[in-house]
């Protein structure tokens, strides 16, 4: 009965973990559509304005729904997380999207697991396993094959922006895991804090660098609504929820699902082509995503042999036999030795 109960419990835990992983994976899949939406629907050369309209409306909406504000030290922590996950990440992400093909810009993000593995060692005390390092290196190898062999001239500014956005998001992911969430605060409020803080950080920079907002047509309005609601408000709630419940490296290995989505959309809808070597690199990076979700088997500690005559641990000490024991044994036909 105990064995069956244990197996049932383990099966339920595995099922819940797979469900949580699948739901969390919807976030990077949604983010993979950012590049196609940016290049096809939004005004050109406005990365800061685009990042602002993606973050601030979504953050204010979540704050209105949750009706929860930070308290105490969480004002500062929310500002730091908002700067890393939103305020720096969004402008750099859109800058790379404007200057490089969507699939290529997104694939650079798959170096995130290596960044997270190093930061988790420093900030969380989590020593990466050999498999984690090899899987991260495999993902980076796949990225290098896609980027270094890309057809045409490689835009250095776009590449640096993509790498910087990945480093910013990776740092924010590790700090989110380290600090957790305040007691009683749900994913909606937690996400709203960061989106609002990041949006407020982007706003003055966007005004100084890019000037007045551009005129928007119907396509642009629809694109911004999609980015603010489904691509940001919903996706980031799922992402931060996953970070709180899953291992850090496991979550970040879901990142390459974003370039997979972007590459498929770029090939199917935008007419972008990939060389055979780039396809090989993407295959390696996406295989690393799957391997990154496998949990290492727990090592069972063998039980040391019990010396002869010594009772098992936790058992009651054996009482010495007395005359009454011998007499009772003899009456029952048994003899104690």
C-alpha positions in Angstrom: 0.0 0.0 0.0 2.8 2.4 0.9 4.7 1.7 -2.3 1.6 2.3 -4.4 0.8 5.5 -2.6 4.4 6.7 -3.1 4.3 5.8 -6.8 0.9 7.6 -7.2 2.4 10.7 -5.4 5.5 10.7 -7.7 3.3 10.4 -10.8 1.1 13.3 -9.7 4.2 15.5 -9.0 5.6 14.6 -12.4 2.3 15.4 -14.1 2.1 18.8 -12.3 5.6 19.7 -13.2 5.1 18.9 -16.9 1.9 20.9 -16.9 3.6 23.9 -15.2 6.6 23.6 -17.7 4.2 23.5 -20.7 2.3 26.6 -19.4 5.5 28.5 -18.7 6.7 27.6 -22.2 3.8 29.6 -23.7 5.7 32.8 -22.7 8.8 32.3 -24.9 6.6 31.0 -27.7 4.6 34.2 -27.6 7.8 36.3 -27.4 8.9 34.6 -30.6 6.2 36.4 -32.5 7.5 39.8 -31.3 10.0 40.1 -34.2 7.4 39.5 -37.0 4.9 41.9 -35.4 7.7 44.5 -35.0 8.9 44.4 -38.5 5.5 44.0 -40.2 3.1 46.1 -38.1 4.9 48.8 -36.1 6.5 52.1 -37.1 10.2 51.7 -38.1 13.2 52.7 -36.0 11.3 53.3 -32.8 12.6 50.7 -30.4 12.2 52.8 -27.2 8.7 53.9 -28.1 7.7 50.3 -28.9 9.2 49.1 -25.6 7.3 51.8 -23.8 3.9 50.9 -25.3 4.5 47.3 -24.6 5.4 47.7 -21.0 3.6 50.6 -19.4 0.0 50.0 -20.4 0.3 46.3 -19.5 1.8 47.2 -16.1 -0.9 49.8 -15.3 -3.6 47.3 -16.3 -2.2 44.6 -14.0 -1.9 47.1 -11.1 -5.5 48.1 -11.6 -6.6 44.4 -11.6 -4.5 43.3 -8.6 -4.8 46.5 -6.5 -1.5 45.7 -4.8 1.5 48.0 -4.4 5.0 47.2 -3.1 5.8 47.8 0.5 9.1 48.5 2.3 12.2 47.2 0.5 10.1 45.9 -2.3 9.9 49.4 -3.8 13.6 49.1 -4.5 13.6 45.5 -5.5 10.7 46.0 -7.9 12.6 48.9 -9.5 15.7 46.8 -10.0 13.8 43.8 -11.4 11.8 46.2 -13.6 14.9 47.7 -15.0 16.6 44.4 -15.8 13.5 42.4 -17.0 11.8 45.3 -18.8 13.5 48.7 -18.8 16.7 47.6 -20.4 15.5 44.3 -22.0 12.7 45.8 -24.1 14.6 48.6 -25.9 17.6 46.3 -26.6 15.3 43.5 -27.8 13.5 45.8 -30.2 16.8 47.4 -31.4 18.0 44.0 -32.3 14.7 43.1 -34.0 14.9 46.3 -36.1 18.5 45.7 -37.2 18.6 41.9 -37.8 16.3 39.2 -39.2 13.8 38.0 -36.7 14.9 34.4 -36.5 18.6 35.4 -36.1 17.9 38.0 -33.4 15.8 35.6 -31.4 18.3 32.7 -31.6 20.9 34.8 -29.9 18.8 34.6 -26.8 19.5 30.9 -26.5 22.9 31.7 -24.9 20.8 32.7 -21.8 21.2 29.3 -20.1 25.0 29.9 -19.8 24.5 33.3 -18.4 21.9 32.0 -15.9 24.1 29.1 -14.9 27.0 31.4 -14.0 24.8 33.9 -12.2 23.0 31.2 -10.3 26.4 30.0 -9.0 27.2 33.4 -7.7 23.8 34.6 -6.4 21.9 31.4 -5.6 24.8 29.0 -4.6 23.5 26.5 -7.2 26.5 24.7 -8.7 25.7 23.8 -12.3 25.8 20.1 -13.2 28.0 18.8 -16.0 24.9 18.1 -18.0 23.7 21.7 -17.5 27.0 23.1 -18.7 27.2 20.8 -21.7 23.7 21.5 -22.7 24.3 25.3 -22.4 27.4 25.0 -24.5 25.5 23.0 -27.1 22.9 25.8 -27.2 25.6 28.4 -27.6 27.2 26.3 -30.4 23.9 26.2 -32.2 23.6 29.9 -31.9 27.1 30.5 -33.3 26.3 28.4 -36.3 23.2 30.4 -37.0 24.7 33.8 -36.4 28.3 33.5 -37.8 27.2 31.8 -41.0 24.2 34.1 -41.6 23.8 35.1 -45.2 24.8 38.8 -45.8 26.6 41.2 -43.6 26.1 40.8 -39.9 25.0 44.0 -38.2 27.3 44.4 -35.1 25.0 46.8 -33.3 22.0 44.4 -33.7 24.1 41.5 -32.5 25.4 43.4 -29.4 21.9 44.6 -28.6 20.6 41.0 -28.7 23.4 39.8 -26.5 22.9 42.6 -24.0 19.2 42.0 -23.8 19.9 38.4 -23.1 22.3 39.3 -20.3 19.8 41.7 -18.8 17.0 39.2 -18.8 19.2 36.5 -17.4 20.3 38.7 -14.5 16.7 39.6 -13.8 15.6 35.9 -13.9 18.2 34.9 -11.3 17.4 37.9 -9.0 13.7 37.1 -9.3 14.4 33.5 -8.1 16.7 34.8 -5.3 14.3 37.4 -3.9 11.0 35.4 -4.6 7.7 37.2 -4.1 6.5 38.9 -0.9 4.0 36.8 1.1 0.5 37.2 -0.2 1.5 38.8 -3.5 0.4 36.9 -6.6 1.9 36.8 -10.1 -0.4 39.6 -11.4 0.7 42.2 -8.9 4.4 41.1 -9.1 4.4 41.4 -12.9 2.5 44.7 -12.8 5.2 46.2 -10.5 8.0 45.3 -12.9 6.2 46.3 -16.1 5.2 49.7 -14.6 8.7 50.4 -13.2 10.3 49.4 -16.5 7.9 51.5 -18.5 8.5 54.5 -16.4 12.2 54.0 -16.9 11.9 53.9 -20.7 9.5 56.9 -21.0 11.9 59.8 -20.5 14.7 58.1 -22.5 12.3 57.5 -25.4 11.2 61.1 -25.4 14.8 62.4 -25.3 16.2 60.0 -27.9 13.3 59.5 -30.3 11.2 62.7 -29.8 7.5 62.9 -30.1 5.5 59.7 -30.7 4.8 58.8 -34.3 1.4 58.8 -35.9 -0.2 55.3 -35.7 -2.4 53.7 -38.2 -4.8 50.8 -37.6 -2.1 48.1 -38.2 0.2 49.7 -35.7 -2.5 50.1 -33.0 -3.4 46.4 -33.5 0.2 45.4 -33.2 0.7 47.4 -30.0 -2.4 46.0 -28.4 -1.2 42.5 -29.1 2.2 43.2 -27.7 0.8 44.8 -24.5 -1.8 42.3 -23.7 -1.0 38.7 -24.9 2.7 39.2 -25.6 3.5 41.0 -22.3 0.8 41.0 -19.6 -0.2 37.4 -20.0 3.2 36.0 -21.0 5.1 37.6 -18.2 2.6 36.5 -15.6 3.2 32.9 -16.8 6.9 33.4 -16.9 7.3 34.8 -13.4 5.0 32.1 -12.1 7.2 29.5 -13.6 10.4 31.0 -12.2 8.9 30.8 -8.7 8.1 27.1 -9.0 10.6 25.6 -11.3 14.5 25.4 -11.1 16.1 28.5 -12.6 18.1 26.7 -15.3 15.1 24.6 -16.3 13.1 27.8 -16.9 15.8 29.5 -18.9 16.3 26.5 -21.1 12.8 27.2 -22.4 14.2 30.4 -24.0 15.2 28.8 -27.3 11.5 28.2 -28.0 11.3 31.9 -28.9 13.8 31.6 -31.8 12.0 28.5 -32.9 8.7 30.4 -33.2 10.5 33.4 -34.8 12.3 31.3 -37.3 9.1 29.4 -38.3 7.2 32.7 -38.7 10.1 34.2 -40.6 10.2 31.3 -43.0 6.5 30.9 -43.4 5.3 34.5 -43.4 8.2 36.7 -44.2 10.1 34.8 -46.8 13.3 34.6 -44.8 15.7 31.7 -45.7 18.1 29.6 -43.7 21.2 27.8 -44.9 21.7 24.1 -44.1 24.4 25.0 -41.5 22.0 27.4 -39.8 19.3 24.7 -39.7 21.9 22.4 -38.1 22.7 25.1 -35.5 19.0 25.6 -34.7 18.5 21.9 -34.3 21.3 21.7 -31.8 20.0 24.7 -29.9 16.5 23.3 -29.8 17.6 19.9 -28.7 19.4 21.6 -25.8 16.1 23.1 -24.8 14.6 19.6 -24.5 17.5 18.2 -22.6 17.4 21.2 -20.2 14.0 20.1 -19.0 15.2 16.7 -17.8 15.8 16.6 -14.1 18.8 14.6 -12.8 18.0 11.4 -11.0 18.2 11.7 -7.2 21.1 9.6 -5.9 19.9 7.0 -3.4 22.1 6.8 -0.3 22.8 3.1 0.4 22.0 1.9 3.9 25.1 0.7 5.7 25.1 -3.0 6.8 23.9 -3.6 10.4 26.4 -5.3 12.7 25.4 -8.8 13.9 23.3 -8.6 17.1 22.6 -4.9 16.8 18.9 -4.0 16.5 17.8 -1.9 13.6 17.8 1.9 14.0 14.7 3.3 15.7 13.7 -0.1 17.1 13.0 -0.6 20.8 16.0 -2.1 22.8 15.7 -5.8 23.4 14.9 -6.6 27.0 17.0 -9.4 28.6 15.2 -12.6 29.2 14.4 -13.4 32.9 13.2 -16.5 34.7 9.6 -15.8 33.9 10.4 -15.7 30.2 12.1 -19.1 30.4 9.2 -20.6 32.3 6.7 -19.3 29.8 8.8 -20.6 27.0 9.1 -24.0 28.5 5.3 -24.2 29.1 4.7 -23.3 25.5 7.1 -25.9 24.2 9.9 -23.4 23.3 13.2 -22.8 24.9 15.1 -19.5 24.9 18.8 -19.8 24.0 
